[in-house]
Amino acid sequence: MKTKPKILAGIVVSDRLPKTVVVEIRRLVKHPKYGKYIRRSKRYLAHDEIGHKVGDRVKIKETRPMSRRKHFAVI
């Protein structure tokens, strides 16, 4: 049985690589003991044929590995 690919929304923070953008995903996580919400962020390399610029909000979709660190594509 196949699983659905992950779809994440984030902001482009770098567009210097050819056909690749760095997308930062921010989320809130509840602290297990104290209950306070903490901001967490993670950066993903994503394949980008269109050529988005820094600051653009984009959605990325999980795909087959395209390189060692790049396994998402901008949709």
Secondary structure as the mmCIF struct_conf table of DSSP 4:
data_model
#
loop_
_struct_conf.conf_type_id
_struct_conf.id
_struct_conf.beg_label_comp_id
_struct_conf.beg_label_asym_id
_struct_conf.beg_label_seq_id
_struct_conf.end_label_comp_id
_struct_conf.end_label_asym_id
_struct_conf.end_label_seq_id
HELX_LH_PP_P HELX_LH_PP_P1 LYS A 2 LYS A 6
STRN STRN1 ILE A 7 SER A 14
BEND BEND1 LEU A 17 LEU A 17
TURN_TY1_P TURN_TY1_P1 PRO A 18 LYS A 19
STRN STRN2 THR A 20 LYS A 30
TURN_TY1_P TURN_TY1_P2 PRO A 32 TYR A 34
STRN STRN3 TYR A 37 HIS A 47
BEND BEND2 GLU A 49 ILE A 50
TURN_TY1_P TURN_TY1_P3 VAL A 54 GLY A 55
STRN STRN4 ARG A 57 GLU A 62
BEND BEND3 ARG A 64 ARG A 64
BEND BEND4 MET A 66 ARG A 69
STRN STRN5 LYS A 70 VAL A 74
#
